[in-house]
Amino acid sequence: MRLNARVTVGAATVALLPALLLGAVGCSSKDAPAAGKTPDPKGSAPADSPAASPGGSAAPKAAASKLERSALEQGDLPGYQVSAQGKNPNAPDGQPQADRKACQPLADIMGDKPDPAARETVNRGVGSQKQVGLAVSASVSSYAESDAKALVARLKDAVAACGTGFSATVDKQSGSYRDVRPAEYKTAGDESVSWTTTAAAQGVSAQVHVVVVRQGATIVRLMALNVAATADRQKPQVPHEVADKQLEKVRSAG
């Protein structure tokens, strides 16, 4: 992962920070494209996605195309850099496993998709050019509407049950999440849940702000992290303009 000199993430964070956020870190400064690449202005589908596969069936193509239209693109947000490579290829793959059953929904959110019921997920990395070091992972996922509603309900229960924190392991790498706290956050979606937590391992820690919004059968997942190498770095918060634009695109895509 190539990072601007003003942005740093300790080696231990690979084990403890949300895998998707690691992909957003590289575009969190004014002049460093994510993962050292120029963002795709069209937000094209990854080569291995159903939308890009010439042998894919018509239904997966249509689903992926709708999600791609829903995802943020470079140029959607003045003052932000958007990368279609929403995940660092060096980050661990899969869904983290929590040490407490009640906290598994919170562990799942930190993985490749919001939870196993997601039919399709498209990820984006968003870096602020206004607040150096602010990285946001934005993803949209398609669900059966009943599954999307159930996910939000499980997350609300998990936030209430896991205030003291939990540990999670993914791809043989472990980390802990302390001080899980509900956070007030207003969105225009059908329903939402928001919380903050401190990810920690091997003497490295970072605060994370998570917002999950349901719009019909679509789940929007937003995770913010401040990676600025300064002692007084601000607490991360998902910018409302990012959440509003993402939800606007979901509604526009139908």
N, C-alpha and C positions, 0 to 999 in steps of 0.2 A: 504494500500500500504506500503510495507516494503522498507525502503530506507537505504543506507549506511550512517553512521554518518557524512560523509563529504558532503552529498547531502541533500538539504532541499527544500521543496516547501511549501509556506504558505497555510493555509486552504482555503483562498479566491481563490486560483488558480483553484480549481475545477470548479468555475463558469466562469472563464475567459480564461483559457488556452485551446488549442485544446484537446478535449477528448482523441484522439489517442496518443498525446504526453504524457499524464499522464501515459499511459501504458509503455512508453519507459523509463521513469525516473528511474525506479528501476534498470535498467541494465546500468546506465550511470556512474558507477564507476568501479574500477578494480576488485572488489571482491564481488559485490552484484548482484545476478541474479534478473531479472525482477520479480516483485511481489513475491519475495522470492522463486522462483522456478528455477530449473536447466533448461536451454533452451533445447527444443526438437531438437536434432541434425538433425532430418529428416524434421523438419518443418511440422509436421502432421496437418491435417485439424481439426478444432474444432469439437467437438462431434456433434454439431447441424448444421454443414454445409452440403450442398448437397453431398459433396465427402464422408462424413462419415456416411451418412444416408442409411441403408440397404434398405429402402423403396423408395429411390429417383429414379427418372426416369433416363434413360441412358443419355439423353441430358444434364441435370444438372450435372450429375457425370462427364461427359467429360469436361464441361466448368470449373467446380471447379478443376478438376485434372490439366488442363492446367494452371490455375491461380496459383495453388499450386506449380507447376514446375517453374513458373515465379518468385515466391516470394523468398526473401533472406532466407538462412538457416544458422544455426550455422556452422562455418568453412569456409563460403564463403569469409569472410573479416578478414584477420589477424589483430589483434589489436582492434577488435570490438566483442561485445557480442550480439547475435541475439536471440530474444525471439519470439516464435510463438504466444504468448499472446500479441498482438499488442495494446490492450486497457485495461486499468484498469477497473475491474468490478464495481468499485465504481464511475466511471465517469458517467456523465449524458448521456442518450441515445438519439439518434435521430439527426435531422438536426436543427442547430441553426436558429432562425428567426431574420433577420436584421431589424433595425428600418428604414432603407432606402432601397427602392426597388432596386436601382442601385447597392447596395452593397451585395445583397443576394447571388450572386455567391461566394463572399469571405467568407461569413458566412457559406455557404454550405460546403466549403472545410474543415472547422474546425470540421465537423460532422463525423458520422459513415461511410459515403461514400462521394465521391467528389461532387455528386449532384444526384437528384432523378432519372436521366436517367441511372445510373450505373446498369448493369445487375447482376454483382457479384463483390464483393470486398474481397481481402485477405490482412490482416494487419500484420505487423511485428514491433517490437520494437528493436531499435539498440542503444547500448550504447558504447561510445568510451572508450577504455582502454588507449588511448594516451592523450586525453584531458579530465581530470576529470570533470564531470558535463555535458558533451555534450550528449544530448539525441536526437535521430532522430526517427521519425515515418515514416515508409516506407510502402506504400500500392500499390497494383496493382488492377485495375478494368477493367472489360470487358464492351464494349459498341458496339453499332452499330457505324461504322466509322463516319457517318455523325453527330451523337450525340457527339462523341469524339472531332471532329473538332469544333462543335458549342460551346462546353464547353470551349475550349482554347480561342476562340474568345470572349466569354462572360467575361472570367477572365481578359483578356487584357483590355476590356472596363471598367470593374469594378475597376481595379487598377488605371486607368486614372481618373475615376470619384470620387473615394473615398479617395483622399489624406488626407482630413481633418479627416477621421475616421468614425466610426459607432459603434453602440451598437448592441448586439445580445443576445438572450435569448434561452436557451435550458433546457427543463425539469424544468421550473420555476426558473432557475438560470441565472443571467445576468452578462455581462461583456462588456467592451468596447475595441475597437481596434483603436489606435491612429497612426497618422503619417504613413499611408500606402504609401510606396515608391517602385517604380520599382527597381529591382536589376539586374545588369549584371551577367549572369551565362550561361556558354557555356555547352551544352550537345550534345550528338550524336543522339538524337531523331529526329522525323520528324518536330516537332515544340514544343516550350516551352514558359513558362512565369514564371517569378520569382519576388518576392517582399519581403519586410520586413515590420513588423509592431510591435507596442508595445501594448501588452495586459495589461489591468489595471482594478483593482477593489479593493475596500476597502483598499486602501493604498498599495496594492501589485502590482508590475508591472514586466513584463518580455518581452524581445525582442524575436521575432519569425522570422525565415527565412523560406519561403515557395517556393518550386520549383514544378511545374506541367509540365510533359512532355507527349506528345502524340507520341506513336509508333504504327502506323497503327490504329487499333481499341482498343488499350490498353492505359489506362491512368495511368501513374506513378505519385504518389503524395508523396512528401518528405517534412517533416517539422522538423526543427531543433530548439532546445531550450537549453540554458545553465542554468543548475540548481545548479551550484557550489555555495556554501555559502561563497563567497569571494567578497570583495568590488570591486575588479578589474577584475571581471569575463569578459571573452572575449565576444565580440558580436558573436552570433551563426551564423554559416554558414553550410549548408549541405555539407559535405566533397565530393569532386569530385569522390573520389574512391568509395564511397557508391553509388552515382548516376550512375557511369559508370558500376559498377557490376550489379546493378539492371536492367539497360537497356540491358546489355549483356544477362542476364537471360531471359528477355522478348523476345529478338530476338531468342535465342536458343530454347525457347519453341514453337516458330512458331506462 
